[in-house]
Amino acid sequence: FKPDGTKMYMVGSTNDTVYQYSLSTAWDISTSSYDSVSFSVATQDVNPESISFKSDGTKMYMVGSTSDKVYQYTLSTAWDLSTASYDSVSFSVGSQDTVPSGLSFTSNGTKMYIVGRTNDIIYQYTLSTAWDVSTASYDSISFSVTSQESSPQDMFFKSDDTKIYIVGYTNDTVYQYSLGNAWSEEGT
């Protein structure tokens, strides 16, 4: 979602495409309508699993489970998918998980998190340049969610970076985790 709740985005693995919707009442999906705006990510990965946006809407990120990579895109007009283009920038997470299914960033773009279905683990990465995945490196910090969910599908950060939410396929449940130290999973 756009931070003000007036736009919603969905990525699908049948058409390998991101779709854009408008909500006439913020955060009320019953008021959503398709904008007839989409963006194909098939050239990068034919199994896109999750998307995430920079907080100002000028960057979009997609993680795919065919290549096990995070891809970076630029939106020349914030929150408008019709202006998206691939940055030719990617980062492999395959050494951590071969079926990455969820992607999220901290609010300042210096930390990236992946959850995967191979190991049921959240992995933490540092971006030395905020929002630039070409500068990412694995922190050797991880947290297992397998006691709650054996097939995590996606993840999301609370806006103040103090909580992580995981949604799972096996139990059809959303799980909430607290981070003792904001922006570092070491505090979980």
C-alpha positions in Angstrom: 0.0 0.0 0.0 0.9 3.6 -0.5 1.6 5.1 3.0 -1.6 7.2 2.9 -3.8 4.2 2.0 -5.0 5.6 -1.3 -3.1 3.1 -3.6 -2.7 -0.6 -3.5 -0.4 -2.9 -5.5 -0.5 -6.6 -6.1 2.0 -8.9 -7.9 0.9 -12.2 -9.4 2.8 -15.2 -10.5 0.5 -16.2 -13.4 1.1 -13.1 -15.4 4.3 -12.0 -13.7 2.9 -8.5 -13.4 2.4 -5.8 -10.8 -1.1 -4.2 -10.8 -2.1 -0.8 -9.4 -5.4 0.1 -7.7 -6.9 3.2 -6.2 -8.9 3.3 -3.0 -11.5 6.2 -3.0 -11.6 5.8 0.8 -8.1 5.3 2.2 -7.5 1.9 3.6 -10.9 0.6 2.7 -10.4 -2.1 0.0 -14.2 -2.2 -0.7 -13.6 1.1 -2.4 -10.8 -0.1 -4.6 -10.8 0.0 -8.3 -8.2 -1.1 -10.9 -6.3 1.8 -12.4 -5.7 -0.2 -15.7 -2.0 0.3 -14.9 0.4 -2.6 -14.7 4.1 -3.4 -15.0 5.5 -6.7 -16.1 8.5 -8.2 -14.2 8.6 -11.4 -16.4 12.0 -10.4 -17.9 13.5 -10.5 -14.4 11.7 -13.5 -12.9 8.7 -15.7 -13.9 7.8 -16.4 -10.3 7.6 -13.0 -8.6 6.8 -13.6 -4.9 6.7 -10.2 -3.2 7.0 -6.5 -3.8 8.1 -3.6 -1.6 8.3 0.2 -2.2 10.5 3.0 -1.1 8.6 5.2 1.4 8.4 8.0 -1.2 7.1 5.7 -4.0 10.0 6.4 -6.4 11.5 2.9 -6.1 10.0 -0.6 -6.2 11.6 -3.9 -5.3 10.6 -7.4 -6.3 11.9 -10.8 -5.1 11.5 -13.8 -7.3 11.8 -17.5 -6.5 13.1 -18.6 -9.9 16.3 -16.6 -9.7 16.3 -16.1 -5.9 17.1 -12.4 -6.4 15.8 -9.0 -5.4 15.3 -6.6 -8.3 15.2 -2.8 -8.2 13.0 -0.5 -10.3 12.5 3.3 -10.6 9.2 5.1 -10.9 9.8 8.5 -12.5 6.5 9.6 -11.1 6.0 8.4 -7.5 3.4 5.7 -7.0 2.6 5.5 -10.8 3.5 2.1 -12.2 3.1 3.3 -15.7 6.4 5.2 -15.2 8.3 2.2 -13.9 11.5 0.9 -15.4 14.1 -1.7 -14.4 17.3 -0.3 -12.9 19.4 -3.3 -14.1 20.2 -3.8 -10.4 19.7 -7.0 -8.5 20.9 -8.9 -5.4 21.0 -12.6 -5.0 19.6 -14.1 -1.7 20.0 -17.7 -3.0 22.8 -18.4 -0.5 20.3 -17.9 2.3 17.0 -19.3 0.8 16.2 -20.9 -2.6 12.5 -20.0 -2.4 12.4 -16.4 -1.1 8.8 -15.5 -0.6 8.7 -12.2 1.3 10.5 -8.9 1.1 10.5 -5.8 3.3 12.7 -2.8 4.1 13.1 -0.6 7.2 11.6 2.9 6.8 15.0 4.5 6.1 16.0 1.9 3.5 19.2 0.7 5.1 18.0 -2.7 6.1 16.3 -5.3 3.9 14.6 -8.5 5.1 13.8 -11.7 3.2 11.7 -14.6 4.4 11.9 -17.9 2.6 9.9 -21.1 2.3 13.0 -23.4 2.1 14.2 -22.7 5.6 11.3 -20.7 7.1 13.7 -18.1 8.3 13.9 -14.3 8.1 17.3 -13.0 6.9 18.7 -9.5 7.5 20.8 -7.5 5.1 22.4 -4.0 5.2 22.4 -1.6 2.3 25.4 0.7 2.7 23.6 3.2 0.4 19.9 3.4 1.4 17.5 1.9 -1.1 20.3 0.7 -3.4 20.2 -3.1 -3.4 23.5 -3.2 -5.3 25.1 -2.2 -2.0 23.4 -5.0 0.0 25.3 -7.5 2.1 24.1 -10.3 4.4 24.4 -9.5 8.1 24.7 -13.1 9.1 21.6 -12.4 11.3 18.5 -14.6 11.0 15.4 -15.6 12.9 13.4 -18.8 12.4 9.6 -18.7 12.2 9.2 -22.4 11.7 7.7 -23.0 15.1 4.8 -20.8 13.9 4.7 -21.4 10.1 6.3 -24.0 7.8 5.5 -22.1 4.7 5.8 -18.3 5.2 4.4 -16.4 2.2 5.2 -12.7 2.9 6.3 -10.2 5.5 5.8 -6.6 6.4 7.4 -4.1 8.8 5.5 -1.7 11.1 6.3 1.9 10.1 8.4 2.5 13.2 10.4 -0.7 12.5 9.5 -2.3 15.9 7.4 -5.1 14.6 7.4 -7.7 11.8 4.3 -9.5 10.5 4.5 -12.8 8.7 1.6 -14.4 6.8 1.7 -18.1 6.2 0.2 -20.6 3.8 0.2 -23.7 6.0 -1.8 -22.2 8.9 -3.5 -19.3 7.0 -2.4 -17.1 9.9 -0.7 -13.7 10.4 2.0 -13.8 13.1 3.4 -10.7 14.9 7.0 -10.4 16.2 8.5 -7.7 18.3 12.0 -6.3 17.7 13.7 -5.3 20.9 16.0 -3.0 19.1 14.3 -1.2 16.2 16.0 -1.9 12.8 18.0 -4.9 14.0 16.6 -8.4 14.2 19.2 -9.1 16.9 16.7 -7.8 19.3 14.0 -10.2 18.4 
